[in-house]
């Protein structure tokens, strides 16, 4: 299982970014996927999740601003982030779970200033 995030960068307050996570090594379409983030000095938090059927859920901190989606034909997960705030600055990770095992990408830095 390999998860590779991309699309991070620096953006001004109020701006937008789209993160991507390309998955390989497993039957991507069958599994729930999630986006997490970890800000400096803080615990990693789950912010968005999408199941194999496309149903989604969001943390209150990002609801209405972030959109999670998936393209099963491309084995790719997305996170569209709008109206970014300084408190969204963090390393963003995609992840999936198979039974007792959690798999994580390497993370991509998002800096909002």
C-alpha positions in Angstrom: 0.0 0.0 0.0 1.4 3.4 -1.0 -0.3 6.8 -0.5 1.4 9.9 -2.0 0.1 13.4 -1.3 0.7 16.4 -3.4 -0.6 19.9 -3.9 0.5 21.6 -0.7 2.1 25.0 -0.6 1.9 28.5 0.7 -1.3 30.5 0.2 -2.8 33.8 1.6 -5.7 33.9 4.0 -8.9 33.4 2.1 -7.2 31.5 -0.7 -7.7 28.0 -2.0 -5.7 24.9 -2.5 -6.4 21.4 -3.8 -4.6 18.5 -2.3 -4.3 15.1 -4.1 -3.5 11.7 -2.8 -2.6 8.9 -5.2 -3.1 5.4 -3.9 -1.5 2.2 -5.2 -1.0 -1.4 -4.1 -4.5 -2.2 -3.1 -8.1 -2.1 -4.3 -8.6 1.6 -3.7 -12.2 1.9 -4.6 -13.3 -0.6 -1.9 -11.9 1.4 1.0 -12.8 4.4 3.0 -10.3 7.2 2.8 -9.6 10.2 5.0 -7.7 13.4 5.3 -5.9 14.3 8.5 -3.7 17.2 9.5 -1.2 18.0 12.2 -0.3 21.5 13.2 3.0 22.3 15.0 2.7 21.3 18.7 -0.8 19.7 18.2 -2.1 16.2 17.8 -3.1 14.9 14.5 -6.7 15.4 13.8 -9.1 13.9 11.3 -10.8 16.5 9.1 -12.6 14.7 6.3 -13.6 11.2 5.4 -15.2 9.5 2.3 -16.4 6.0 2.1 -16.4 3.6 -0.8 -19.9 4.8 -1.9 -18.9 8.5 -1.8 -20.6 9.5 1.5 -18.6 12.2 3.3 -18.2 13.6 6.8 -16.2 16.6 8.0 -14.8 18.0 11.2 -16.6 21.2 12.3 -13.4 23.2 11.8 -13.5 22.6 8.1 -17.2 22.0 7.3 -18.5 24.3 4.6 -14.9 25.2 3.5 -13.3 21.9 2.5 -14.6 19.2 0.2 -13.3 15.7 0.0 -13.8 13.7 -3.2 -12.4 10.6 -4.9 -11.8 9.4 -8.4 -11.8 5.7 -8.3 -10.7 5.4 -12.0 -7.6 7.3 -11.1 -7.1 5.9 -7.6 -6.9 9.4 -6.4 -8.3 11.2 -3.4 -8.8 15.0 -3.3 -9.3 17.7 -0.7 -10.5 21.1 -2.1 -9.8 23.7 0.5 -11.4 27.2 0.2 -11.5 30.2 2.5 -8.3 29.2 4.1 -7.4 30.5 7.5 -4.1 30.8 9.3 -5.2 28.0 11.7 -5.4 25.6 8.7 -1.6 25.7 8.6 -0.5 22.1 9.1 1.0 19.0 7.5 -1.9 17.2 5.7 -2.0 13.4 5.4 -4.2 11.0 3.6 -4.9 7.7 5.1 -6.8 4.5 4.8 -7.6 1.6 7.1 -7.7 -2.1 6.3 -8.7 -4.3 9.2 -6.3 -3.5 12.1 -3.8 -1.7 9.8 -3.7 2.0 9.1 -1.8 3.4 6.2 -0.5 6.9 5.9 1.0 9.1 3.2 4.2 11.1 3.9 2.3 14.3 4.2 2.2 17.6 2.4 2.8 21.0 4.1 0.1 23.7 3.8 1.0 27.2 5.1 -1.6 30.0 5.3 -0.4 33.5 6.0 
